[in-house]
């Protein structure tokens, strides 16, 4: 990438707050438009949805059960509910989305399954801590561990390798646990590792993956992918009961066809990751800025003096101070450009001068 030089005139102050802020990419938009013709059966009983399911099976190079829901909270919560009884527990990282950002939905949809938290550096589970959480008690008074939940890419922008996922899966299997993966930014992880999607999913021991579409350039919609198809028994009833069965399902499923068959999922993820790496590189050269976690996917976490943070916000820049981890989080999306990065870097430099 070229070094940062000229600063164009008008920044987009919302650009780095979240990859959810980005619009719909052309391939997803075109697929929705293509599906918008004639009369088509509803509730997923249509050719578009069947083709989308088949595209996902081909993407992972395996047979699997696929369901489409509106958002990541529903995907995670319903998937975990399918894996657990109410007296079970789910082990996850202390900053996992299912713990910090889903308003108790996993517990609600599973009728009370408890979330057990473990630590780990840079958003990754410490497997020693995981095992302690599993074996610490086995009496009837304790919520029985049933699921190990991984986030890929993690909430702190790091990425699990195939070996790390396989090790976590082996530990889970040793203790009779299933493996769930929150893949809201799974595409970014695949792009970062430059490997086949199967290598960090079913081949590494993942039972069910919640595959994110919205953060990769779609309007909405996540795919719940059951690699162990037995676990998907009656899952369609869960979707219906939870208000997640779209009547005009083709508009939620068709974009998956456009994204996967065109390869846009990969180019979008690479663009976001590349901009994040450039941003991390440029910010790290500013005295007083510390990159908190290795930038592997599409997020950059930085530690800055409060005066600089306040100066940026006073200028209109929007970004999150990340819950549970501290620092300022800057997200790059498929729509982020080098020009956008230039704007932000110059704004940070200016904040330090003021």
Beta strands, then each sheet from edge to edge (+ up, - down):
strand 1: 65-69
strand 2: 88-93
strand 3: 114-118
strand 4: 144-151
strand 5: 178-183
strand 6: 208-212
strand 7: 222-226
strand 8: 290-291
strand 9: 299-303
strand 10: 320-321
strand 11: 328-331
sheet 1: 1+ 7- 6+ 5+ 4+ 2+ 3+
sheet 2: 8+ 9- 11+ 10-
end
